[in-house]
Amino acid sequence: MAISAIGNADVEIRHHSSLHNSSHYLHQIRHHSSLHNSSHYLHHIRHHSSLHNSSHYLHHIRHHSSLHNSSHNLHQIGHHSSLHNSCHYLHQIRHHSSLHNSSHYLHQIRHHSSLQNSSHYLHQIRHHSSLQNSSHYLHQIRQHSSLHNSSHYLHHIRHHSSQHNSSHYLHKVKDHSSLHNSCHYLHHIRHDSSQHNSSHNLHQIGHHSSLHNSSHYLHQIRHYSSLHDSSHYLHHIRHYSSLHNSSYYLHQIRHHSSLHNSSHYLHQIRHYSSLHNSSHYLHHIRHHSSLHNSSHYLHHIRHHSSLTNSSHYLHQIGHHSSLHNSSHYLHKVKDHSSLQNSCHYLHQIRHHSSLHNSSHYSHQIRHHSSLHNSSHYLHQIRHHSSLHNSSHYLHQIRHHSSLHNSSHYLHQIRHYSSLHNSSHYLHQIRHHSSLHNSSHYLHQIRHHSSLHNSSHYLHQIRHHSSLHNSSHYLHHIRHHSSLHNSSHYLHQIRHHSSLHNSSHYLHQIRHHSSLHNSCHYLHQVKDHSSLHNSSHYLHQIRHHSSLHNSSHYLHQIRHHSSQHNSCHYLHHIRHHSSLHNSSHYLHHIRHHSSLHNSSHYLHHIRHHSSLHNSSHYLHHIRHHSSLHNSSHNLHQIGHHSSLHNSCHYLHQIRHHSSLHNSSHYLHQIRHHSSLQNSSHYLHQIRHHSSLQNSSHYLHQIRQHSSLHNSSHYLHHIRHHSSQHNSSHYLHKVKDHSSLHNSCHYLHHIRHDSSQHNSSHNLHQIGHHSSLHNSSHYLHQIRHYSSLHDSSHYLHHIRHYSSLHNSSYYLHQIRHHSSLHNSSHYLHQIRHYSSLHNSSHYLHHIRHHSSLHNSSHYLHHIRHHSSLTNSSHYLHQIGHHSSLHNSSHYLHKVKDHSSLQNSCHYLHQIRHHSSLHNSSHYSHQIRHHSSLHNSSHYLHQIRHHSSLHNSSHYLHQIRHHSSLHNSSHYLHQIRHYSSLHNSSHYLHQIRHHSSLHNSSHYLHQIRHHSSLHNSSHYLHQIRHHSSLHNSSHYLHHIRHHSSLHNSSHYLHQIRHHSSLHNSSHYLHQIRHHSSLHNSCHYLHQVKDHSSLHNSSHYLHQIRHHSSLHNSSHYLHQIRHHSSQHNSSRYLHKVKDHSSLHNSSHYLHHIRHHSSQHNSSRYLHKVKDHSSLQNSSHYLHQIGHHSSLHNSSHYLHMVKDHSSPINSSHYLHKVKDHRS
């Protein structure tokens, strides 16, 4: 207690004296107080003592402070202690300091530790030191590590050492590295060896180097090799040189390469020469390039030529350019072309312009196009115009569209038109819509249509509505339907109505039903009607019952009817009585009947009366009978009347009888009529009489008819008359007949006339007769005519005579004819004369004949002429002969002609010879032909030659063939060429092959191409390969792609890689992803990173998480942050933790806050701490509060302090007691 009291006295002394921080009192306080090693005092001792940095206190501070391992203290210990560089402290410093890996400490550790050369520290030093690659450490690492010859360190040594290119290391690198032949080392070996330019090294460099084709090495190879101008190296030089496109090399390549006019080089020359846009090269490029019509060149041609806006180029540009349909060019075409408003361009403008659907163009198209009313444009106009729903366009659409009656448009029309409810559209909608019979539309139609109550719709409504049998509709149907009273509906009404047996409906049913008079309904009517015994029903019952004529009903009828003597009953009486035909009843019937003159009774009267055939009854019968004009009655009238042969009856008989045209009546008519000789009856008589062609009637017809001289009758007269060939009729026939000059009549005229041989008739006969050219007549004509030797007749005589080819006539013909040298006659003369093969005629024949070049004559000429093998005739024979292409003649032509090697004949020989595909001719053709490189011949040469797969021909085929890029040839080229794996062909194969994306080729391309790691191929490989998500490719894609850090790939890598949660990728994902701060990834980063608890992430988690202020994270932040004790977080912890007022935090808040000693917190500490009344806090409260010396606190101090009665406090109490 004494020591404690002394200690507290020392505290008081310090507190209240100028020696506040004297080292003496600080030591005393520590020595005599329970706070012996409190960090507070230890710090004070150091600060105010000459032992400021003594290792003793520094150790104590570390031991007794929450800053046990703070880098500050560790540094201090190291600096002020004999343990300055002890391995322990150096490790501690590194472990607990932000200088974890500072090169300074790493050096220190090595210097003062037995691990001086451990590979771990050597690596650490390199990694964390500015000496990262010093040769010293690189050597050390190699010397002290199992990586003695690892390529990594060998590289580093070379790079960071004066022995950069020593052959020792260069060989080491090559021997121990996967870069065995890397260009880098091959270069160095060349540079530092006597084999500077050996072709071996130059090739090695080329083969194994990213400088594979550097211009430097390509020049070197060319300089030191026999391949000085090989196109291969010229290409490589250009491709990999700053002289890439120097005109010198471009010209060299073209000069030394089979690609003389390849579009590629033509392009290059233009691009890199002063002839950039010369029309010469622009045309060459287009002519020799697959870019024949590339928009680029078409634009250039236009720009540098007088054809700037020619429609030709504007079309070409549009057609072959990615600007194919740019509105700019489409407008240009329209402005400078005769197609200004062609629908094609108007379509194109609309399709490819921001005005796609402007009403202006839609209208233009309709105006200038055969699609004037195409539904497409009508739709477009509606859609993009203020007329969207104008009835005009809606009608147009329907009219011109396959959607003519689509319900959609029908609805639209109704909606936007004054015809909203026109019956027409309502019908259309029903007809073309799935709502065909919806009750809605059926009602609408009825409501808005003149068919308001048409039975059709009423039926439809009933059929398609729940009102199927409502009496309302049943009534309407009856009222408005042709089925007004159909029994069906009457039955329905009765069945579905309260009027089941009303007399009205029973009547209606009977009236309108096939059961009209069924016994059932007649009885019903009688039972339910006031007409119980009405005569009407009695009649009906009789009529429709088996009691038809029962006396009962007959009496009933007569009793209840005013028709006592109605003809009806009189008929019945007659029918059912023995008086059936008594004249009495017959007269009564006629007298009391509307059938007064019915033919039936008139017939009966005649039949049963003495007036059987009186004309009076016959007339009545005719007048009152449907047989008015029956031939029977007409005959009867004629027979029994004084009008027996009146023309009236004769006409009637003919008109109404099957004997209409019997010759009997026709004769009768003529005999008894004023029309005795009318042409009509004369024709009729002939037509219907056995005297059809009697000369009598034929003459009569001619005499009494306007057809006086018709050829028809003239022929008939001649045929049926003794004047068969009278000159009178022969002439008549000729004059009036379409057979004017028929050979038949001409012969008859000559035979029956004195002009037997007149030249006129002979000509007529020849001209109009099948004997036209009979030799007989031809001779006659010549004999009797001044045309004795006219060529015309000479020809005819020959053609139709047995003298056909007599030399006499052939010569006559030639002598007297304009056909003097016609081939026909020349042939004939040769054929029929001893001059058969005279050269004179052979030449004449060829000269004057359509057979000018017939093989027959050409052979004859050669055979009979001194020109046997003249090229002229050989050509002619070949051209005009079935031997056209016989190898015999083709060889002849070649041997005897200046065209010895013309491509034409070479082709012909090949085509028509057994040497069809001999390499000899294939080569000849290519050598002598404009088809030099046609794919056809290149194929032939390959197919039939030992050069089948030579790379030269494979290239040629591709270059000159429509199969330019066929996978077949691309494969062949690769297989048979030194370019086996050139990226160019690998690309081509992929592009033109069904293996477009096969992993095999994608790998090949990457392996053999400067695009080794292009993102494009890396993506392709992943997409088309089983390695879809292999971490290898995912890494490559990220490394070589503009998507370097796309969240997609970062996720993929994590998902498919063993680095699933590597901090590196988690960081990358957060950095490059929209999930930047998602709590998921923030947690992942923390869980899988060396920054597990870095304040940065703890802050991020809090900021982006629903756990914003959870005590867990607040604790974590404090624990792992340089803001360990910042008042802000201490407050946060308090506010959001169950330790709200724990003394621990209250102490911390005070210690680390500007409110260090605020009375508020001092009170808080007291209230919530086990040290509630510790003298320390009581002193502090007193010192930092307005109650500094209040008696309350002085008493408290006294009561709770070991120097309870120290004179100091007793004095204080005394001085401040109120």
C-alpha positions, 0 to 999 in steps of 0.5 A, a space after each residue: 500500500 505504501 508503494 502504491 501510495 507513493 506511486 499515486 503521489 508521483 502521479 499527482 506530482 506529475 499531474 500538478 507540477 512542471 515535472 509533468 513528464 520528467 523521466 524520474 516521475 515516469 519511472 516512479 509511476 511505472 515502478 509503483 503503479 499497477 500500470 507498470 507496463 502500460 503502453 501509455 507510460 512506456 511511450 511517455 518514458 521514451 519520449 521524455 527520457 535520454 533512453 528514448 530509443 533504448 532497446 529495453 523500452 522498445 521491447 517493453 512497449 512492444 510487449 505491453 502494447 496493442 501495437 505489438 508488431 507495428 512496423 514503427 516499433 520494430 524499426 525502432 528496435 532494430 535501429 536502437 538495439 544490438 539486435 539491429 539486424 537479427 534475423 528475427 527482427 528483420 522477419 518481423 519487420 517484413 511481416 508487420 510492415 508495409 515494407 514487407 518486401 522492400 529490397 532493403 530488408 530483403 538484403 538485410 535478411 540475406 546479409 544477416 541470416 544463414 539463408 543468405 543465398 536461399 533461392 527464396 530470398 534471391 527471388 524475393 530480392 529480384 522481385 522487390 528490388 531495383 536490382 531486379 535483373 542485376 547479373 549478380 543476383 541472376 548468377 546467384 540464383 542460378 548458382 544456388 537454385 535447382 533452376 541452374 539452367 532454366 531458360 528463364 534465368 539464362 535469358 535474364 542473365 543474357 539480358 542483364 549482363 555484359 555477357 549478353 551475347 557470349 556464345 556460352 550463354 547463347 548456346 546455353 539458352 538454346 540447349 536449355 530452352 523451349 526457344 531452342 530455335 527462337 529467332 532471337 537466339 539465332 540472331 545473336 548466334 549469327 551476330 556473335 559468330 563467324 557464321 554471320 551469313 551462312 545460309 544455314 543460320 539465315 534459314 534457321 532465323 527465317 524459320 524460327 523467328 517472328 522476324 521470319 520474314 524481316 526485310 533484313 534477313 530476306 535481303 540477306 538470304 537473297 544476297 547470299 543465296 542462289 534464289 536472288 530473284 525468286 518470287 518467294 523471297 521477293 514476296 517475303 521482302 515486300 511483306 516484311 520490309 519497310 520497303 513493303 511497297 516500294 515500286 522497285 520491289 513491286 515491279 520486281 515481283 511482277 517481273 519475276 512472278 507468275 502473278 504478273 498481273 495479280 490484282 494484289 500487286 497492281 493494287 500495291 503499285 498504285 498505292 505506293 507509286 506516283 501513279 496512284 490513280 492513273 487510269 492505266 492501273 485502275 483498269 488493270 486492277 479491275 481487269 485482273 482482280 477478284 476485286 473487279 468491281 470493288 467499290 474502292 476502285 470503282 470510286 477511284 475510277 470515277 474520281 480520276 476519270 471524266 466518267 465521274 457520274 456516268 451511270 455505268 460506274 454509279 451502278 457498278 459502285 452500288 452493285 459491288 460496294 458495301 455502300 451498295 445501297 447507301 442513299 448517297 449512291 442511290 441518289 447519285 444513280 437517280 440523278 445521273 441515270 436514265 433510270 431516274 425514277 426506276 422502281 428498282 432505285 426507289 426501292 433501294 433508296 427506301 431500303 437503305 436510307 433513313 427515309 426508309 419509309 418516308 411517305 415521299 418514297 413510298 408514293 414515288 415507288 407506287 407512281 413509278 413501279 409496276 408495284 403501283 398498288 402492291 400491298 407491301 407499299 400500301 402498308 408502308 405508306 399507311 405505316 409511315 404516313 399521316 394517312 395511316 388509317 385513311 379509308 383510301 389506303 385501307 381499301 387499296 391494301 385490301 384490293 391489291 393484297 393477298 390479305 384482301 379480306 383479312 379480318 385485320 384490314 376489314 376491321 381497320 376499314 370499318 374503324 377508320 371509315 365512314 363505312 363503319 357498319 356498312 353491311 358490305 364490310 360486316 359481311 366481309 369480316 364474317 366471311 374472312 374471319 375466325 369470327 365467321 358466325 359470332 353472334 356479335 357480327 351477326 347482330 351487327 350485320 342485321 343492325 346495319 344492313 338492308 338485310 336487317 331481317 334476312 332469314 339467312 342472318 336470323 338463321 345464323 344468329 339462332 345457329 350460333 347463339 344461345 338463343 337457338 330456339 327463342 321464340 323471338 328469333 323464331 318469329 323473326 325468321 318466319 317473318 323475314 324469310 322465304 321460309 316464312 311458314 316452313 313447317 320446321 319453324 312452325 313446329 319449332 314455334 309451337 314446341 318452344 312457345 306457350 301457343 302450342 296448340 293455338 289455332 293460328 299455328 295449327 293453321 299455319 302448320 297445315 298451310 305451310 307443311 308437307 303435312 298440309 292436310 294430314 289427318 292429325 292436323 285436320 283433327 287438331 284444327 277442328 278440336 282447337 278451332 271455332 271452325 269445327 265443322 267449317 266446310 273448308 275443313 270438311 273438304 280437307 278431311 275428305 280430301 286427305 283421308 281414306 274417307 275421301 268420298 264417303 257419303 258422310 262427308 259429302 253430306 256434311 260438305 253440302 250441308 255446311 257449304 254454300 257451294 251446293 252446286 259447286 263444280 267440284 262436287 258436281 264432278 265428284 258426283 259424276 265421278 262416283 255415280 253411274 251418270 259419269 258422262 251424262 250430258 246433263 252433268 257435263 253441261 252443269 259442270 260447264 255451266 257452274 264451273 270456271 272450267 267452262 271451256 276447259 279442253 277436258 270437258 270440251 273433249 268429253 262433250 265431243 266424245 259423248 255428243 253428236 257434235 263430235 267433230 263440229 268445227 265449233 267444238 274443235 275451235 273451242 278445244 283449240 282455244 281453251 286447251 294447252 293443245 291449242 296448236 297440237 297437230 292433231 287438232 289442226 288436222 281435225 280442223 283442216 279435215 272438218 272445216 271449209 278451211 281445209 287448205 287455208 294457208 293459215 292452217 297449213 302454216 299452223 300445221 307445219 309450225 306445230 307438227 313434227 311434219 314441220 317440213 314434210 314435202 307434202 305440206 310444203 307443196 300444199 303451202 305453195 299450191 294454196 299460197 301467194 308465196 308459190 315461188 318464194 325462194 324460202 319455200 323453194 329451198 325448203 322443198 328441196 331441203 325436205 324433199 326427195 326432189 332435192 336436186 331436181 333440175 326443175 327446182 334448181 332452176 326455179 330457185 335460180 329464177 326466183 332467188 337473189 342467189 341467181 348465180 350463186 356457185 352453189 346452185 350453178 354447181 348443183 344445176 351442172 351436177 343434176 342436169 343434162 347440161 352438165 358441161 355446157 359452156 354456158 354453165 362452165 363459164 357461169 361457174 367460173 364467173 360466180 364461184 370461189 372455184 374460179 380457176 379450179 383445175 376441174 373447171 379449167 379442164 372442162 372448159 378446155 375439153 368442151 370449148 374451141 379454145 382447147 389449147 389457147 395459151 390462156 387456158 393452158 396457163 390457167 390449168 398449170 396455175 390452178 391445177 394439181 397438174 400444175 407442172 405436168 410435163 404434158 402441160 408444160 410442153 403444151 405451154 411452150 409449144 403454144 406460147 411465145 414463152 418457148 424458152 423462158 427459164 420458168 418453163 424450162 425449170 418446170 419441164 425439168 422438174 416434172 419430166 423424165 428429162 429432168 436432168 438431160 444435159 439439153 435442158 440443163 444447158 437451156 436453163 442456164 442459157 435462158 435463165 438468170 440462174 446462170 450459175 446457180 449451184 443447183 444447175 452447176 451440180 446437175 450439169 456435173 452430175 449428168 455430164 462428162 465434166 463431172 469433176 472438171 475444175 471449172 465446174 467445181 469452182 463454179 459450184 462452190 462460187 455460186 452455191 449455198 454448198 459453197 464449202 460443202 466437204 464433198 466439193 472441197 474434197 473434190 477440188 483438192 483431189 482434182 486440183 494442184 492445190 491439194 494441201 493448200 491451207 485454204 482448202 484444208 481449213 475449208 474442209 475442216 470447217 465445212 465437213 463432217 470431218 471438221 475436227 478429224 485429227 487427220 485434217 487438224 494435223 494437215 492444217 497445222 502442217 500446211 498452214 501459217 497457223 501451225 500452233 494457233 490455239 484454235 487448232 490445238 484445241 481442235 486436235 485435242 478435242 477430236 484426237 485420241 491425244 485429247 488430254 496429252 500433256 503435249 497439247 495441253 501445254 501447246 494450247 496454253 503456250 499459244 492461246 489467250 486461254 493461257 491460264 484457263 482453269 480448264 487447261 490447267 486442270 487438264 495438264 494436272 490430270 494428264 501430266 506427271 505434274 499432277 500436283 505441282 504447286 505451280 499448276 495448283 496455284 495457276 488453277 486457283 488463280 485462273 479458275 472459278 474454283 479459286 478458293 475451293 477447299 479441294 485446291 487449297 488442300 492440294 496446294 498445301 499438300 504439294 507445296 512448300 507453303 504447306 502451312 502458310 497462313 494465307 492458305 490456311 485462311 483460304 481453306 477455312 474461308 472456302 471449305 465446309 471445315 470453316 471452323 474446324 479446330 484443326 485449321 484454326 490451330 494450324 492458322 494460329 501455329 503458322 500465322 502472324 495472327 498467332 494469337 489474334 483474338 479472332 482465331 482464339 475465339 474461333 478455336 474456342 467456339 469450334 473446338 472441344 477446348 471450348 473453355 480451356 483455360 489455355 485459350 481463355 487466357 490467350 483470348 484475354 491476352 490478345 484481344 480487345 476484350 482483354 478484360 471483358 467480364 465474360 472472359 474473366 468469368 469464363 477463365 474462372 469457371 474453366 480454370 484451376 485458378 477459379 478463385 485466384 485473386 488476380 481474376 477476381 480483381 480483374 472481374 471486379 475491375 472490368 465488369 458491371 459487377 464491379 462491387 457486387 458483394 459476391 465478388 467482393 467476398 470472393 476477392 477477400 476469400 481467395 486473395 492475399 488481401 483477405 482483409 485489406 481495408 480496401 475490400 472491407 470498405 468496398 464490401 460495406 459500401 456495396 452490401 446490405 451489411 453496410 454497418 455490420 459489426 463484423 465488417 466494422 471489426 474487420 476494417 479496424 483490425 486490418 486497416 491503417 485506420 485501426 483506431 480511427 475515431 470514425 470506425 470506433 464510433 461505427 463499431 459502437 453504433 452498430 454493435 452489441 458492444 455499444 458501450 463496452 469499455 474496450 471501445 470507449 477506451 479506444 475511442 478516447 485514445 484515437 480520437 480528438 475527443 481523447 479526454 472529452 468529459 462525455 467519453 470519460 463518463 462513458 468509460 466510467 459508467 460502462 467499465 469495471 474501472 468505474 471509479 479507478 483513480 486514473 479516470 477520476 483524475 482524467 475526468 477532473 483534468 478534462 472537465 469543468 468539474 476539475 476540482 469540484 468537491 464531488 470529484 475530489 471526494 471520488 478521487 479520495 475514495 477510490 484511490 490508494 493515496 486516499 489521504 495524501 496531503 495533496 488531496 486533503 488540501 484540495 478537498 479543503 480548498 474546494 469544499 463548498 
